[in-house]
Amino acid sequence: SKLFEEFPALKKRYWGRHFWARGYFCATVGELSEEMIKQYLEHHFEPDPAAEFRVEP
């Protein structure tokens, strides 16, 4: 909305359509190593109960 306020021509051009394109996100993590991030992720998500779901014939 800030962009549309500052550049009114964008609002006319993109009215009713998506302004942003699909893309990717990149961020830095400072002094963390890849191993530290993996350990964090392993311990900060609850186990998925569906992962253990089995159907026996």
ABEGO torsion letter per residue (X at the ends): XAAAAABAAAAAAABGBBABBBBBBBBBAEABBAAAAAAAAAAABBBBAAAABBBBX
